[in-house]
Amino acid sequence: VQLLESGGGVVQAGGSLGRSCLVSGLALSSVDVFWGRQEPGKEREVVATLRRGSSAMYADAVKGRFNISRDSAKNTIHLQMNSLKPEDTAIYSCNVRKLGASYWGQGTQVTVSS
């Protein structure tokens, strides 16, 4: 199983960024998908969750600003981040889970300047 991420980078506060995660080795329609982030010196936290057959769920810090989606035809997970704040600066990683197994992408830095 491989997760290849793209997107991210540097953006000014109030701006938007999109992240994508191409999954290979697993059918996206059969897994639960997540996006997590890790700030320096802190543990990684899940900020967006999309389980099969359920609505998306978000951490309070990003609710109303982030949107997680999946494209099963392209086996790709997306994270759209709007109204970004400096405190959103972190390494963002995609994650898929199935039957107790968990797979993470390599992570990409997102920096929001004030």
Order of alpha helices (4+ residues) and beta strands (2+ residues): beta-beta-beta-beta-beta-beta-beta-beta-beta-beta-beta
